[in-house]
Amino acid sequence: MTSTIQVKRRNLRLLEALKKRMGVKSYDEVIERLLEEKTNIPADMFGVDKGRISKFTEKDRLEDRD
């Protein structure tokens, strides 16, 4: 999924400079690294239950309505 965001020209120049300095290929990678650094949320917290959780079924939605 992609989206478009507006940023000031100054911020775009800063993102371009950081992209070069960090040696990454996209602005998304720059933003991701900055967010990881500032939030201090470990990457291993995401996707912990991947592959273990199944989708809800109609039966699951109605189980408490009997």
KOLGU-4560 file (N, C-alpha, C; in nm, 3 decimals, padded with zeros to 5 digits):
<recs>
<n_xx: 00.084 n_yy: -00.118 n_zz: 00.000 ca_xx: 00.000 ca_yy: 00.000 ca_zz: 00.000 c_xx: 00.089 c_yy: 00.124 c_zz: 00.000 mol: A seq: 1 type: MET>
<n_xx: 00.061 n_yy: 00.214 n_zz: -00.086 ca_xx: 00.136 ca_yy: 00.338 ca_zz: -00.091 c_xx: 00.042 c_yy: 00.455 c_zz: -00.067 mol: A seq: 2 type: THR>
<n_xx: 00.099 n_yy: 00.566 n_zz: -00.022 ca_xx: 00.022 ca_yy: 00.687 ca_zz: -00.003 c_xx: 00.110 c_yy: 00.806 c_zz: -00.032 mol: A seq: 3 type: SER>
<n_xx: 00.047 n_yy: 00.918 n_zz: -00.045 ca_xx: 00.118 ca_yy: 01.042 ca_zz: -00.073 c_xx: 00.100 c_yy: 01.135 c_zz: 00.046 mol: A seq: 4 type: THR>
<n_xx: 00.209 n_yy: 01.196 n_zz: 00.089 ca_xx: 00.200 ca_yy: 01.293 ca_zz: 00.197 c_xx: 00.266 c_yy: 01.423 c_zz: 00.152 mol: A seq: 5 type: ILE>
<n_xx: 00.220 n_yy: 01.531 n_zz: 00.208 ca_xx: 00.280 ca_yy: 01.661 ca_zz: 00.176 c_xx: 00.383 c_yy: 01.694 c_zz: 00.282 mol: A seq: 6 type: GLN>
<n_xx: 00.498 n_yy: 01.741 n_zz: 00.237 ca_xx: 00.601 ca_yy: 01.790 ca_zz: 00.328 c_xx: 00.656 c_yy: 01.921 c_zz: 00.271 mol: A seq: 7 type: VAL>
<n_xx: 00.705 n_yy: 02.003 n_zz: 00.359 ca_xx: 00.766 ca_yy: 02.128 ca_zz: 00.315 c_xx: 00.894 c_yy: 02.097 c_zz: 00.239 mol: A seq: 8 type: LYS>
<n_xx: 00.933 n_yy: 02.189 n_zz: 00.151 ca_xx: 01.055 ca_yy: 02.169 ca_zz: 00.072 c_xx: 01.176 c_yy: 02.147 c_zz: 00.162 mol: A seq: 9 type: ARG>
<n_xx: 01.182 n_yy: 02.218 n_zz: 00.271 ca_xx: 01.294 ca_yy: 02.204 ca_zz: 00.364 c_xx: 01.300 c_yy: 02.061 c_zz: 00.418 mol: A seq: 10 type: ARG>
<n_xx: 01.185 n_yy: 02.006 n_zz: 00.455 ca_xx: 01.181 ca_yy: 01.869 ca_zz: 00.507 c_xx: 01.218 c_yy: 01.767 c_zz: 00.399 mol: A seq: 11 type: ASN>
<n_xx: 01.179 n_yy: 01.795 n_zz: 00.276 ca_xx: 01.216 ca_yy: 01.707 ca_zz: 00.166 c_xx: 01.368 c_yy: 01.707 c_zz: 00.149 mol: A seq: 12 type: LEU>
<n_xx: 01.430 n_yy: 01.824 n_zz: 00.156 ca_xx: 01.576 ca_yy: 01.832 ca_zz: 00.145 c_xx: 01.643 c_yy: 01.757 c_zz: 00.260 mol: A seq: 13 type: ARG>
<n_xx: 01.587 n_yy: 01.769 n_zz: 00.380 ca_xx: 01.642 ca_yy: 01.697 ca_zz: 00.494 c_xx: 01.628 c_yy: 01.546 c_zz: 00.476 mol: A seq: 14 type: LEU>
<n_xx: 01.513 n_yy: 01.503 n_zz: 00.426 ca_xx: 01.493 ca_yy: 01.360 ca_zz: 00.399 c_xx: 01.591 c_yy: 01.310 c_zz: 00.294 mol: A seq: 15 type: LEU>
<n_xx: 01.613 n_yy: 01.391 n_zz: 00.190 ca_xx: 01.709 ca_yy: 01.352 ca_zz: 00.086 c_xx: 01.849 c_yy: 01.338 c_zz: 00.144 mol: A seq: 16 type: GLU>
<n_xx: 01.889 n_yy: 01.433 n_zz: 00.229 ca_xx: 02.022 ca_yy: 01.427 ca_zz: 00.291 c_xx: 02.035 c_yy: 01.306 c_zz: 00.382 mol: A seq: 17 type: ALA>
<n_xx: 01.933 n_yy: 01.279 n_zz: 00.461 ca_xx: 01.936 ca_yy: 01.162 ca_zz: 00.549 c_xx: 01.938 c_yy: 01.032 c_zz: 00.471 mol: A seq: 18 type: LEU>
<n_xx: 01.866 n_yy: 01.029 n_zz: 00.361 ca_xx: 01.862 ca_yy: 00.910 ca_zz: 00.277 c_xx: 02.003 c_yy: 00.877 c_zz: 00.226 mol: A seq: 19 type: LYS>
<n_xx: 02.074 n_yy: 00.979 n_zz: 00.182 ca_xx: 02.213 ca_yy: 00.958 ca_zz: 00.136 c_xx: 02.302 c_yy: 00.918 c_zz: 00.251 mol: A seq: 20 type: LYS>
<n_xx: 02.291 n_yy: 00.987 n_zz: 00.363 ca_xx: 02.377 ca_yy: 00.960 ca_zz: 00.479 c_xx: 02.355 c_yy: 00.820 c_zz: 00.535 mol: A seq: 21 type: ARG>
<n_xx: 02.230 n_yy: 00.775 n_zz: 00.538 ca_xx: 02.198 ca_yy: 00.643 ca_zz: 00.592 c_xx: 02.223 c_yy: 00.532 c_zz: 00.491 mol: A seq: 22 type: MET>
<n_xx: 02.237 n_yy: 00.569 n_zz: 00.364 ca_xx: 02.260 ca_yy: 00.469 ca_zz: 00.260 c_xx: 02.141 c_yy: 00.380 c_zz: 00.232 mol: A seq: 23 type: GLY>
<n_xx: 02.022 n_yy: 00.439 n_zz: 00.240 ca_xx: 01.900 ca_yy: 00.363 ca_zz: 00.214 c_xx: 01.843 c_yy: 00.404 c_zz: 00.078 mol: A seq: 24 type: VAL>
<n_xx: 01.749 n_yy: 00.325 n_zz: 00.030 ca_xx: 01.697 ca_yy: 00.346 ca_zz: -00.105 c_xx: 01.571 c_yy: 00.431 c_zz: -00.112 mol: A seq: 25 type: LYS>
<n_xx: 01.500 n_yy: 00.446 n_zz: -00.001 ca_xx: 01.372 ca_yy: 00.516 ca_zz: -00.008 c_xx: 01.352 c_yy: 00.607 c_zz: 00.113 mol: A seq: 26 type: SER>
<n_xx: 01.261 n_yy: 00.702 n_zz: 00.095 ca_xx: 01.224 ca_yy: 00.790 ca_zz: 00.205 c_xx: 01.153 c_yy: 00.711 c_zz: 00.314 mol: A seq: 27 type: TYR>
<n_xx: 01.080 n_yy: 00.608 n_zz: 00.273 ca_xx: 01.011 ca_yy: 00.524 ca_zz: 00.369 c_xx: 01.110 c_yy: 00.460 c_zz: 00.466 mol: A seq: 28 type: ASP>
<n_xx: 01.224 n_yy: 00.414 n_zz: 00.416 ca_xx: 01.325 ca_yy: 00.355 ca_zz: 00.503 c_xx: 01.381 c_yy: 00.458 c_zz: 00.600 mol: A seq: 29 type: GLU>
<n_xx: 01.400 n_yy: 00.581 n_zz: 00.552 ca_xx: 01.448 ca_yy: 00.689 ca_zz: 00.639 c_xx: 01.348 c_yy: 00.711 c_zz: 00.752 mol: A seq: 30 type: VAL>
<n_xx: 01.222 n_yy: 00.724 n_zz: 00.716 ca_xx: 01.118 ca_yy: 00.750 ca_zz: 00.816 c_xx: 01.108 c_yy: 00.633 c_zz: 00.913 mol: A seq: 31 type: ILE>
<n_xx: 01.113 n_yy: 00.511 n_zz: 00.862 ca_xx: 01.104 ca_yy: 00.393 ca_zz: 00.946 c_xx: 01.217 c_yy: 00.390 c_zz: 01.049 mol: A seq: 32 type: GLU>
<n_xx: 01.338 n_yy: 00.417 n_zz: 01.004 ca_xx: 01.452 ca_yy: 00.416 ca_zz: 01.097 c_xx: 01.441 c_yy: 00.526 c_zz: 01.202 mol: A seq: 33 type: ARG>
<n_xx: 01.397 n_yy: 00.643 n_zz: 01.160 ca_xx: 01.379 ca_yy: 00.753 ca_zz: 01.256 c_xx: 01.273 c_yy: 00.718 c_zz: 01.359 mol: A seq: 34 type: LEU>
<n_xx: 01.163 n_yy: 00.658 n_zz: 01.314 ca_xx: 01.056 ca_yy: 00.620 ca_zz: 01.407 c_xx: 01.103 c_yy: 00.512 c_zz: 01.504 mol: A seq: 35 type: LEU>
<n_xx: 01.176 n_yy: 00.414 n_zz: 01.453 ca_xx: 01.228 ca_yy: 00.309 ca_zz: 01.541 c_xx: 01.321 c_yy: 00.368 c_zz: 01.647 mol: A seq: 36 type: GLU>
<n_xx: 01.404 n_yy: 00.460 n_zz: 01.604 ca_xx: 01.499 ca_yy: 00.523 ca_zz: 01.696 c_xx: 01.428 c_yy: 00.605 c_zz: 01.804 mol: A seq: 37 type: GLU>
<n_xx: 01.328 n_yy: 00.677 n_zz: 01.765 ca_xx: 01.259 ca_yy: 00.767 ca_zz: 01.859 c_xx: 01.159 c_yy: 00.697 c_zz: 01.949 mol: A seq: 38 type: LYS>
<n_xx: 01.097 n_yy: 00.588 n_zz: 01.901 ca_xx: 00.996 ca_yy: 00.523 ca_zz: 01.981 c_xx: 01.052 c_yy: 00.414 c_zz: 02.071 mol: A seq: 39 type: THR>
<n_xx: 01.170 n_yy: 00.364 n_zz: 02.039 ca_xx: 01.235 ca_yy: 00.257 ca_zz: 02.116 c_xx: 01.147 c_yy: 00.132 c_zz: 02.129 mol: A seq: 40 type: ASN>
<n_xx: 01.066 n_yy: 00.107 n_zz: 02.028 ca_xx: 00.984 ca_yy: -00.015 ca_zz: 02.025 c_xx: 01.064 c_yy: -00.122 c_zz: 01.951 mol: A seq: 41 type: ILE>
<n_xx: 01.093 n_yy: -00.235 n_zz: 02.016 ca_xx: 01.171 ca_yy: -00.339 ca_zz: 01.949 c_xx: 01.099 c_yy: -00.396 c_zz: 01.827 mol: A seq: 42 type: PRO>
<n_xx: 01.174 n_yy: -00.418 n_zz: 01.721 ca_xx: 01.117 ca_yy: -00.470 ca_zz: 01.596 c_xx: 01.055 c_yy: -00.607 c_zz: 01.616 mol: A seq: 43 type: ALA>
<n_xx: 01.106 n_yy: -00.684 n_zz: 01.714 ca_xx: 01.052 ca_yy: -00.819 ca_zz: 01.733 c_xx: 00.914 c_yy: -00.820 c_zz: 01.796 mol: A seq: 44 type: ASP>
<n_xx: 00.861 n_yy: -00.703 n_zz: 01.833 ca_xx: 00.725 ca_yy: -00.696 ca_zz: 01.886 c_xx: 00.622 c_yy: -00.710 c_zz: 01.774 mol: A seq: 45 type: MET>
<n_xx: 00.662 n_yy: -00.683 n_zz: 01.652 ca_xx: 00.568 ca_yy: -00.687 ca_zz: 01.541 c_xx: 00.574 c_yy: -00.822 c_zz: 01.473 mol: A seq: 46 type: PHE>
<n_xx: 00.459 n_yy: -00.879 n_zz: 01.447 ca_xx: 00.452 ca_yy: -01.007 ca_zz: 01.379 c_xx: 00.473 c_yy: -01.126 c_zz: 01.469 mol: A seq: 47 type: GLY>
<n_xx: 00.461 n_yy: -01.108 n_zz: 01.599 ca_xx: 00.483 ca_yy: -01.217 ca_zz: 01.693 c_xx: 00.388 c_yy: -01.332 c_zz: 01.667 mol: A seq: 48 type: VAL>
<n_xx: 00.262 n_yy: -01.303 n_zz: 01.638 ca_xx: 00.161 ca_yy: -01.407 ca_zz: 01.618 c_xx: 00.136 c_yy: -01.438 c_zz: 01.470 mol: A seq: 49 type: ASP>
<n_xx: 00.222 n_yy: -01.389 n_zz: 01.384 ca_xx: 00.203 ca_yy: -01.413 ca_zz: 01.241 c_xx: 00.202 c_yy: -01.563 c_zz: 01.213 mol: A seq: 50 type: LYS>
<n_xx: 00.100 n_yy: -01.607 n_zz: 01.143 ca_xx: 00.086 ca_yy: -01.748 ca_zz: 01.111 c_xx: 00.017 c_yy: -01.830 c_zz: 01.218 mol: A seq: 51 type: GLY>
<n_xx: -00.008 n_yy: -01.773 n_zz: 01.335 ca_xx: -00.074 ca_yy: -01.845 ca_zz: 01.444 c_xx: -00.218 c_yy: -01.802 c_zz: 01.464 mol: A seq: 52 type: ARG>
<n_xx: -00.254 n_yy: -01.688 n_zz: 01.410 ca_xx: -00.389 ca_yy: -01.636 ca_zz: 01.428 c_xx: -00.467 c_yy: -01.657 c_zz: 01.300 mol: A seq: 53 type: ILE>
<n_xx: -00.586 n_yy: -01.715 n_zz: 01.312 ca_xx: -00.669 ca_yy: -01.737 ca_zz: 01.194 c_xx: -00.772 c_yy: -01.625 c_zz: 01.183 mol: A seq: 54 type: SER>
<n_xx: -00.828 n_yy: -01.611 n_zz: 01.064 ca_xx: -00.930 ca_yy: -01.509 ca_zz: 01.042 c_xx: -01.056 c_yy: -01.544 c_zz: 01.119 mol: A seq: 55 type: LYS>
<n_xx: -01.131 n_yy: -01.441 n_zz: 01.156 ca_xx: -01.259 ca_yy: -01.463 ca_zz: 01.221 c_xx: -01.358 c_yy: -01.521 c_zz: 01.121 mol: A seq: 56 type: PHE>
<n_xx: -01.443 n_yy: -01.609 n_zz: 01.168 ca_xx: -01.548 ca_yy: -01.666 ca_zz: 01.084 c_xx: -01.682 c_yy: -01.611 c_zz: 01.132 mol: A seq: 57 type: THR>
<n_xx: -01.785 n_yy: -01.636 n_zz: 01.057 ca_xx: -01.919 ca_yy: -01.592 ca_zz: 01.096 c_xx: -01.956 c_yy: -01.655 c_zz: 01.230 mol: A seq: 58 type: GLU>
<n_xx: -01.920 n_yy: -01.781 n_zz: 01.251 ca_xx: -01.948 ca_yy: -01.850 ca_zz: 01.377 c_xx: -01.882 c_yy: -01.777 c_zz: 01.496 mol: A seq: 59 type: LYS>
<n_xx: -01.757 n_yy: -01.730 n_zz: 01.477 ca_xx: -01.688 ca_yy: -01.657 ca_zz: 01.584 c_xx: -01.763 c_yy: -01.530 c_zz: 01.622 mol: A seq: 60 type: ASP>
<n_xx: -01.819 n_yy: -01.464 n_zz: 01.525 ca_xx: -01.889 ca_yy: -01.338 ca_zz: 01.549 c_xx: -02.019 c_yy: -01.359 c_zz: 01.625 mol: A seq: 61 type: ARG>
<n_xx: -02.078 n_yy: -01.475 n_zz: 01.610 ca_xx: -02.210 ca_yy: -01.500 ca_zz: 01.670 c_xx: -02.203 c_yy: -01.586 c_zz: 01.795 mol: A seq: 62 type: LEU>
<n_xx: -02.087 n_yy: -01.623 n_zz: 01.841 ca_xx: -02.077 ca_yy: -01.720 ca_zz: 01.951 c_xx: -02.139 c_yy: -01.676 c_zz: 02.082 mol: A seq: 63 type: GLU>
<n_xx: -02.142 n_yy: -01.546 n_zz: 02.111 ca_xx: -02.199 ca_yy: -01.498 ca_zz: 02.238 c_xx: -02.343 c_yy: -01.451 c_zz: 02.224 mol: A seq: 64 type: ASP>
<n_xx: -02.406 n_yy: -01.480 n_zz: 02.113 ca_xx: -02.542 ca_yy: -01.429 ca_zz: 02.090 c_xx: -02.649 c_yy: -01.538 c_zz: 02.098 mol: A seq: 65 type: ARG>
<n_xx: -02.617 n_yy: -01.652 n_zz: 02.148 ca_xx: -02.716 ca_yy: -01.761 ca_zz: 02.157 c_xx: -02.817 c_yy: -01.738 c_zz: 02.266 mol: A seq: 66 type: ASP>
</recs>
